Amino acid sequence: MKLVHRLHANADAPWPRWVWTSVVTDQCRHPSKFQGHRRLGLLPLYRSLSLCIPGDGRRTSFWWDNWLGGSPLGCQFSALLSHALDKEVSLRHVLAVGLRATLVPRLNNAGEQQLAHLSVLLADCSLTEAPDRWELRRCAKANGQLDAAALYRLCTWGGVSAPFHNFVWTNWAPSKVQFFAWLLVQARVQSRSALVKKNILWTEDGFCPCCAHPSEDANHLFFGCPLVKRFWAAIGCTLPALPVVNDLPHYCHLVQMPPATASTFLLLCLWNIWKHRNGVVFRGLPPASVSFSEAVRMMLFFGALGCPRSMPRTSTSGCSVCTRVLHDVPPVLLSPPSLLVNNTTSWVFSYK
């Protein structure tokens, strides 16, 4: 990409001048004669980053370079482009012979309308004897050179920053729990209500397996089911009147855990609710609060055993919450949760 920028930004240098001499005529540019960067398809990307300032118009592509502002004419007037005799025609040639001479004899209605519109825009265009030049509109350094790091960030950016990104991915939960949370905050878990919408289940089969509620959607599954409500109350989490899974990132402060570990703890609680539900559906287990004992044990070990080395240690708040629910859990359920100890002696929860 730096070579492409060098080719366009400094056309008077020896190498760019040699390249342009071999690929440009007064009539058109010949992209097939460009070397590696053209074959790699980098020129469309460069055109999206740059603004062409026409001089003599010999190097400017009439349809594909952004020389009139906004976007390339090939994108603005796609119907007219489909009637072009040569889609690589230069700006100099179009202004010299006229736009109509570069098109096929007969145009459809859309082409005629776009031709009239574009002819008005070209009426005030004029060329000079100076060479064409390009300026970067984005990903440029202060000296006008291409900023490769900024270009890489632009190419790898998804285009939209998810507001729940930090809640889902910036924690110490296992990767499969994080992926589950990514689906959950978008209400895309495979609840029975979702399966009914996909015509996988009949409407009458969309009930909650734990409380027989007629519709098991994500909000009911994790907040509305009476069994789940008792679970949240038992661990001291006071939820809003109408909690929804889309607002999960705002519920971290509701769990009685230190801020550094609150999101991790909340995700693991949700994961255990999901496991409990799947146990009822697929293994025929009876709905019972003791099925959430893994979450209770997890809370105990959050406070008693400490956290990964990179995570701040929790205070006794985790244990204080546990004391209110441990009396309801049989002693056999108070065994340590399944933990893996790696070579760095950090604790990692492993839920099967």
N, C-alpha and C positions, 0 to 999 in steps of 0.2 A: 504494500500500500504506500510506503514511503517513496518507492520508485514511481508510482503513478502520480503522486503529488509532485514529485520533482519534475516529472514530464510536463505537467500542466502549469506549475507555478513559475518555472524559469525556462521558458521556451527558447531563450536566446543562448543558453548554455550549449556546448558542443554536442553532448549526447542527445538531449531533447530535440535540438535542431535537426540532427541526423534522422531521428525517428520520425519526426513530423514530415520531413522531406520525402521519406519512403512511403508514407501511408496517406498523405493528404494531397488532393488535387484541388483545383478551383471549384470542381463540381461536388465532390463528396469526400468523406473519410472512408478508408477501407479497414474496418476493424479486424478482418481476418489476417492482415499483415502485422498487427501489433503482436508483440512477443508475449511471454508467459503470463503477465498480469491480465491480459485480455482473456486468455484461455481459462484462467482461473476465475473469471467472472467478477473481478474486483472493480471494474469500471462503473457498473451501476451503483455500487456502494459509495464510490468516490463522488459520483454525481449527486447523490443524496446529501452529501456532506458539504458540497461546495456550491458557489455561485459563480457563473460565468459572466465575465464583463467583456462583451464583444469589442473587437478592434476592427480588423479587416474581414472577420467572419470566416476565414478559411479553415480554422481549426474547430470552429463551433458546430456541433451537430444541431441542425434545426429542430429535430424532433426530440432528442434525448438529453441535450444539455439544458440546464436550468439557467437560461439567459434572459428570459422575459419577466422573471419573478414568479413567486408562487410555486409552481411545480412544472416539470417539463411539458412541452406542448403535446407530446405523444400521450401523456396521461390526461391532459385537459380535453383534448380533441381526439379521442380514440376512434370515433366513427370516421373522421376525416383521415386519420392515419391509415386506416384500412384501405383507403383508395390511393395511397401514395405509390408512385412508381419506384421510388428508391427511398427506403426508410433511413438511410445514412447520408442523405443529402446535406450539404453544408449550408449554413446561414447565408454565406456570400452568394451561392448559386440561386437560392430561392429569391433573394432580393433583386438579383440581376435579371432573372427571366420571368419572375412572377410566380406566385404560389400556384395559380391555376395550371401552369405549364408542367408542374411536377406531379400532377394527379392524373388519374385515368379519365377518359373523356366523359363518362357518365357517372354521376353521383346519385346516391339515394337521397331521400328527404332529409335525414339526419346529417348527411355529409354536406348538403347544400346550406343548411342552417349554420353548421359550424364553420363552413368556408366564409360565409358572410360575416360572422362574428370575428374570425381570425383576421380577415382582410382589414377590418377596422383597426385592430391592434397593430398590424404591420404598417399602417399608413404613415406613422410618425417615426419609424425605425430608419436609422442611417448608419453607415459604417465609416470608419476612418482608416488611415494607413498604418496605425499601430497594431501590433500583434494582439491576438486574443489572450486574455489572462483569466486565471481562476483564483478565487479567495475562499478560504474555508469558513463556513458559517458555524461549525461546531467541531469539537475535537482539535482545536488549534492552540498552539503555544503563543506566548506573548510576541515572539518574533515571527509569527506567521507559519511556522513549521508544523507538521502534523504531530499531534500528541498521541503516540501509539497506545499508551496506557489508558487514556480517555476513550480511544476507539475500542479497545478491548472491553472496557466496562460497558460501553454502549451496545456492543454486539452480544454480550452475555447477559445483559439485563433483560428480564422477562417482559418489561413494558409496564407492569402494574405492580406496585408494592402492596403486598397483602398486609392488612393491619394486624393480623393475628400471627405474623411470622415469628416474632420473638417468643410469644407464648408457646408455640408449637415446637420450635426447633432449638431455642436457647434454654435448655434445661438438661438435667441428668437422667432423664427417663430413657429406657432402651429404645432403639431405633424403631422397632415395630410399634411401640406405644406412641411414639411421635407421629408415625404415619397414620395410625388410628386417630390421633387427635386432629391431624390435618383433614381427615374425612369428616370427623365429628363436628368441628366448628363450622363446616359448610353444610351440615345436615345431610351428609351423603353416606352415612353408614347404612348397612343393609338391614334396616328394621322391617317389620312386617308391613307397615304402611308403605314403605318404599317399594317392596316387592309387589304389593297390590297395584301400585301405579305402573309398574313394569309388566303387568299382566302375568306375573309368575305365580301369584297366589290369587285365589278367589277373594272377593270382598269380605265374605263371612269368615275367612281365615286370617284377617288382619288384626285380630284381638291380641291383647297383651297376654303372654303365657303365664305371668306371675299373678295378675289381679283380674284377668278377664275383661279389661277395659276394651271397648269395641275397636279402638284404633291405637296401635302401637307405633307411634312416630318417635323421632329422636328425643323430642322434648319430654314426652311421657316416659320414655324408657329410662332417662337419666335424671329426671326431676319429678315427674308427676305420679309415678307408681307409688302406692302407699308403702310398700316395702323399702323403696329407695328413699322416700321421705324420712322414714325412721332411721335409716342409715345416716343420712346427712345430719339429722338432729342428734344422733348418738355421738358423732364426732365433733359436735359443737359448731356446725356450719349453718348459719342462718341465711337462707337463700331469699331472693326477692319474691314478691307475690306471684309473679308469672315469669319464672326463669326460662330462658331459651338458650339453646346450645350455641347460637351465633354470638352470644355475649359472654362466653366462657372466659376470654382473656380478662374481663372485668371482675371476675369472681375470685381471683387469687387472694385478695385481701380478706375474703370471708372465711377462709380456713385458718385455724389457729396454729399457723406455722410461721417461722421467720420468713421475711420477704425473699431471701436468697433461695429457699427451698419450697416456697409455696406452690409455684407452678408445677414443679416435679411431683409434689405430693398430690395435687389436684388431678393431674393426668393419671397417676397410678390408681387413685380412687376410681376414676371413670373407667379405667381399664378393667378393674376388678368387678365393677358393676356389669360391664359388657361380658366378662367371662362367666359371671354368675348367670346372666340371662341365657348365654349359649349353653351352659350346663343344663338349665331347665329345658331348653328346646331340644337339644341334640342328645343328651344323655339321660333325660327323664328324671333329673334330680328335683326334689321338692323345693319350692321357694322357701327359704329360711334365712333369718338374719345371720345365723352362724356361718352361712356360706360366704359372708364377707369377712371372715376372720383373718384372711390373708392381709386385707387392708389394715385391720387393727394391729396385727403383728408388724406390718410395715411401719405404722406410726410409732410403735414402741421402739423399733430398731433405729428409726430416724433420730430419736432422742437419746437412746442408750448406747448405741454402737458407733454413732458418728456418721459422717458422710464421706464421699470421695475426697481425696486430698486437696483437689482444686475447689471444693465446695466449702463455704464457711460452716463451721460446726453449729448445730442447732442448740438452742437452750433447752430447758426442761419443759417448754410449752407443749412439745409433742407428747411427752410422757403424761403431762397433766390432763391432756385430752383423753389419753388412753385409760387413765384410772377410772373415768366415768363409765367406760363400756366393758372393761375387762371382767367385771364381776358377772357379766352375762355370758362370757365365753368359757366353755369347759377348759380345764387345765390342759387337756391333750392338744387343744388348738393353740396353745401359747408357745409352741416350738418355734425356733427361728425361721423366718422366711428363707426361701432358697436363695442363697447368696453365692457369688463367685468371687474368689479373691485372686487377682492377677499378680504379676510380678512386682507391681508398684504398690502393693498392699492397699489398694483402693477398693472400696466396696462397690459392687455392681449388682443391682437387683436383676434376677433372671426369672421371668415368669413364663411358665410352660403353657 
